[in-house]
Amino acid sequence: MKIKSYYAETMDQALQSASKELGDEALILNTRETPAEFRHFGRYEVVCACANPPKAEPLLVQPPTPDPTPPVPPSPQAEHKPRRVVVLTGPAGAGKSTCCAKIAISAKCAGTSSPALLTWDSGRVGGSDLLRAFADIAGIPIRELDNAEDFSTALKDLRGHDLLIIDTPAADADTDALSKIAMAHRSVVAGGDRLETHLVLSAAYSESYLRKCLDLYAAFDPAFLLPTHLDESNLELAGPGLERLGRLRIEWCSTGRAVPEDLQATAQVLAKAAAIDTRPTPQPVPSAVVLPTPPLAVPTNPADTIEQILTRFRRDEIPSSTHLIRATTRNAA
């Protein structure tokens, strides 16, 4: 599976470039006008995928000289390498399944790890259909789980994948079942794998519902917050009773519906903030009303920089006077 973005001044030119490289079987995942910070690549962006892209002519390479030293069999300790197990939990509609797909596809495209998807949302009709559709397009293995035994079996079968992303059901389905799922996830820590639990919350939620979610998903003991729908609303964490949310770290945030490019990592946000800060300010057009855009101030901590750049990700691209995220310095640590 190959996923790639093509930029050009016209949509036809971008499609022709994709067809030339990926062939006629290329699948168009997304088309849009290029964001301002990437406009120098071209006016339009086309994201395409192809399961079997045309192969380039092989290069003639001399075969390596065989090593006379016999191979050393791996030790039992070396066979099990710690894996990263990312668990996304949160209420229905927060965007857990879409974020699972974004994380998995981003990791596969970057070539940094070998991802696999697991979903506990198989009890609901069509609960795993969206995630399975993305997994089939990207060529990523996916397992549906019904109980702790299925989870244990999947961990063994997916031993060759060093990144496991797990989708969980909403708490309103069955709180007792949710507690059992959380207990099953703790078994990966005993096995030596690294467990990371992210609480996925929409920026459209009220302060009272945000406080309720802290109690609903306390069984998972989340260490991370993954805010979503930041392109539609502000996420205010300065209200009373939200101190625990403010102390959670933020590794990713979702700024749109596009998969996978609208999942912003903290490092990417900081890099884009630096690029915007050094970009020359466009000259105003005569006889036109121009809304001034204040330059990014030198941040006192990384969280402030994240707030400023996410403000500029909004569709109207007019900075807001309120912060999208008010959190402690640990959020971007």
Sequence and secondary structure as in RCSB ss.txt:
>XXXX:A:sequence
MKIKSYYAETMDQALQSASKELGDEALILNTRETPAEFRHFGRYEVVCACANPPKAEPLLVQPPTPDPTPPVPPS
PQAEHKPRRVVVLTGPAGAGKSTCCAKIAISAKCAGTSSPALLTWDSGRVGGSDLLRAFADIAGIPIRELDNAED
FSTALKDLRGHDLLIIDTPAADADTDALSKIAMAHRSVVAGGDRLETHLVLSAAYSESYLRKCLDLYAAFDPAFL
LPTHLDESNLELAGPGLERLGRLRIEWCSTGRAVPEDLQATAQVLAKAAAIDTRPTPQPVPSAVVLPTPPLAVPT
NPADTIEQILTRFRRDEIPSSTHLIRATTRNAA
>XXXX:A:secstr
 EEEEEEESSHHHHHHHHHHHH TT EEEEEEE  GGGGGG SEEEEEEESS                S      
HHHH    EEEEEE  TTSSHHHHHHHHHHHHHHHTS  EEEEESTTSSTTTTHHHHHHHHHHT  EEE SSHHH
HHHHHHHTTT SEEEEE   TTT HHHHHHHHHHHTHHHHTT EEEEEEEEETTS HHHHHHHHHHTGGG   EE
EEE TTT      STT HHHHHSB SEEE SSSTTTTEEEHHHHHHHHHHHHHS      TTS           S
SHHHHHHHHHHHTSTT    SS S    GGGG 
